[in-house]
Amino acid sequence: MSDKTFGELFWSNVDKLLEENKKGLKDISRFLESEPKKANNLYHRLHRSRSEGTNPSNIMGGGIYSYFKQFDKFLTVGYMYDEQKEDE
């Protein structure tokens, strides 16, 4: 078992995906907000949540999920959230 909180586990996975795609939190904030001032404010909220190791809000978490889906060539991220259907 890990000593990490859910937020810390979430952010370590996000950091790994950002590193794999050569992106940063600013890229996520720009993806979610087109207006520069709002994107900058969102970046600071994301950065604070990551540095404190807290879970992001559902809206921010959903936005981060949408951001990473664009890099998911094999749609493996989406499979985690799809309903599992058994073969009949």
Rosetta constraint file for C-alpha pairs under 8 A:
AtomPair CA 4 CA 8 HARMONIC 5.69 0.50
AtomPair CA 4 CA 9 HARMONIC 6.19 0.50
AtomPair CA 5 CA 9 HARMONIC 6.27 0.50
AtomPair CA 5 CA 53 HARMONIC 7.42 0.50
AtomPair CA 5 CA 54 HARMONIC 7.96 0.50
AtomPair CA 6 CA 10 HARMONIC 6.07 0.50
AtomPair CA 6 CA 54 HARMONIC 7.62 0.50
AtomPair CA 6 CA 55 HARMONIC 6.90 0.50
AtomPair CA 7 CA 11 HARMONIC 6.16 0.50
AtomPair CA 7 CA 50 HARMONIC 7.83 0.50
AtomPair CA 7 CA 53 HARMONIC 4.95 0.50
AtomPair CA 7 CA 54 HARMONIC 4.36 0.50
AtomPair CA 7 CA 55 HARMONIC 4.25 0.50
AtomPair CA 7 CA 56 HARMONIC 7.59 0.50
AtomPair CA 8 CA 12 HARMONIC 6.05 0.50
AtomPair CA 8 CA 50 HARMONIC 7.49 0.50
AtomPair CA 8 CA 53 HARMONIC 4.48 0.50
AtomPair CA 8 CA 54 HARMONIC 6.58 0.50
AtomPair CA 8 CA 55 HARMONIC 7.75 0.50
AtomPair CA 9 CA 13 HARMONIC 6.30 0.50
AtomPair CA 10 CA 14 HARMONIC 6.27 0.50
AtomPair CA 10 CA 55 HARMONIC 7.23 0.50
AtomPair CA 11 CA 15 HARMONIC 5.93 0.50
AtomPair CA 11 CA 50 HARMONIC 5.84 0.50
AtomPair CA 11 CA 53 HARMONIC 6.86 0.50
AtomPair CA 12 CA 16 HARMONIC 6.18 0.50
AtomPair CA 13 CA 17 HARMONIC 6.25 0.50
AtomPair CA 14 CA 18 HARMONIC 6.05 0.50
AtomPair CA 15 CA 19 HARMONIC 6.09 0.50
AtomPair CA 16 CA 20 HARMONIC 6.18 0.50
AtomPair CA 17 CA 21 HARMONIC 6.23 0.50
AtomPair CA 17 CA 68 HARMONIC 7.75 0.50
AtomPair CA 18 CA 22 HARMONIC 5.86 0.50
AtomPair CA 18 CA 23 HARMONIC 4.89 0.50
AtomPair CA 18 CA 24 HARMONIC 5.75 0.50
AtomPair CA 18 CA 25 HARMONIC 7.88 0.50
AtomPair CA 19 CA 23 HARMONIC 6.22 0.50
AtomPair CA 19 CA 24 HARMONIC 7.60 0.50
AtomPair CA 21 CA 71 HARMONIC 7.54 0.50
AtomPair CA 23 CA 27 HARMONIC 6.24 0.50
AtomPair CA 24 CA 28 HARMONIC 6.87 0.50
AtomPair CA 25 CA 29 HARMONIC 6.28 0.50
AtomPair CA 25 CA 43 HARMONIC 6.32 0.50
AtomPair CA 25 CA 46 HARMONIC 7.07 0.50
AtomPair CA 25 CA 47 HARMONIC 7.20 0.50
AtomPair CA 26 CA 30 HARMONIC 6.09 0.50
AtomPair CA 26 CA 39 HARMONIC 7.80 0.50
AtomPair CA 26 CA 40 HARMONIC 7.72 0.50
AtomPair CA 26 CA 43 HARMONIC 5.77 0.50
AtomPair CA 27 CA 31 HARMONIC 6.13 0.50
AtomPair CA 28 CA 32 HARMONIC 6.26 0.50
AtomPair CA 28 CA 43 HARMONIC 7.84 0.50
AtomPair CA 28 CA 64 HARMONIC 6.72 0.50
AtomPair CA 28 CA 67 HARMONIC 6.51 0.50
AtomPair CA 29 CA 33 HARMONIC 5.94 0.50
AtomPair CA 29 CA 39 HARMONIC 5.01 0.50
AtomPair CA 29 CA 40 HARMONIC 7.10 0.50
AtomPair CA 29 CA 42 HARMONIC 5.73 0.50
AtomPair CA 29 CA 43 HARMONIC 5.30 0.50
AtomPair CA 30 CA 34 HARMONIC 5.94 0.50
AtomPair CA 30 CA 36 HARMONIC 7.45 0.50
AtomPair CA 30 CA 39 HARMONIC 5.35 0.50
AtomPair CA 31 CA 67 HARMONIC 6.98 0.50
AtomPair CA 32 CA 39 HARMONIC 7.27 0.50
AtomPair CA 32 CA 63 HARMONIC 6.51 0.50
AtomPair CA 32 CA 67 HARMONIC 7.97 0.50
AtomPair CA 33 CA 38 HARMONIC 6.14 0.50
AtomPair CA 33 CA 39 HARMONIC 4.91 0.50
AtomPair CA 33 CA 42 HARMONIC 7.81 0.50
AtomPair CA 34 CA 38 HARMONIC 7.60 0.50
AtomPair CA 34 CA 39 HARMONIC 6.65 0.50
AtomPair CA 35 CA 39 HARMONIC 6.06 0.50
AtomPair CA 36 CA 40 HARMONIC 6.06 0.50
AtomPair CA 37 CA 41 HARMONIC 6.32 0.50
AtomPair CA 38 CA 42 HARMONIC 6.10 0.50
AtomPair CA 39 CA 43 HARMONIC 6.07 0.50
AtomPair CA 40 CA 44 HARMONIC 6.42 0.50
AtomPair CA 41 CA 45 HARMONIC 6.43 0.50
AtomPair CA 42 CA 46 HARMONIC 6.11 0.50
AtomPair CA 43 CA 47 HARMONIC 5.99 0.50
AtomPair CA 44 CA 48 HARMONIC 6.02 0.50
AtomPair CA 45 CA 49 HARMONIC 6.14 0.50
AtomPair CA 46 CA 50 HARMONIC 6.10 0.50
AtomPair CA 46 CA 56 HARMONIC 7.46 0.50
AtomPair CA 47 CA 51 HARMONIC 6.02 0.50
AtomPair CA 48 CA 52 HARMONIC 6.01 0.50
AtomPair CA 49 CA 53 HARMONIC 5.84 0.50
AtomPair CA 49 CA 54 HARMONIC 5.16 0.50
AtomPair CA 49 CA 55 HARMONIC 6.77 0.50
AtomPair CA 49 CA 56 HARMONIC 6.30 0.50
AtomPair CA 50 CA 54 HARMONIC 6.50 0.50
AtomPair CA 56 CA 60 HARMONIC 5.85 0.50
AtomPair CA 56 CA 61 HARMONIC 5.70 0.50
AtomPair CA 57 CA 61 HARMONIC 6.01 0.50
AtomPair CA 58 CA 62 HARMONIC 5.93 0.50
AtomPair CA 59 CA 63 HARMONIC 6.21 0.50
AtomPair CA 60 CA 64 HARMONIC 6.17 0.50
AtomPair CA 61 CA 65 HARMONIC 6.17 0.50
AtomPair CA 62 CA 66 HARMONIC 6.20 0.50
AtomPair CA 63 CA 67 HARMONIC 6.13 0.50
AtomPair CA 64 CA 68 HARMONIC 6.36 0.50
AtomPair CA 65 CA 69 HARMONIC 6.26 0.50
AtomPair CA 66 CA 70 HARMONIC 7.05 0.50
AtomPair CA 67 CA 71 HARMONIC 7.79 0.50
AtomPair CA 68 CA 72 HARMONIC 6.60 0.50
AtomPair CA 68 CA 77 HARMONIC 7.97 0.50
AtomPair CA 69 CA 75 HARMONIC 7.12 0.50
AtomPair CA 69 CA 77 HARMONIC 6.67 0.50
AtomPair CA 69 CA 78 HARMONIC 7.24 0.50
AtomPair CA 72 CA 76 HARMONIC 6.56 0.50
AtomPair CA 72 CA 77 HARMONIC 6.71 0.50
AtomPair CA 75 CA 79 HARMONIC 6.62 0.50
AtomPair CA 76 CA 80 HARMONIC 7.01 0.50
AtomPair CA 77 CA 81 HARMONIC 7.52 0.50
AtomPair CA 78 CA 82 HARMONIC 6.33 0.50
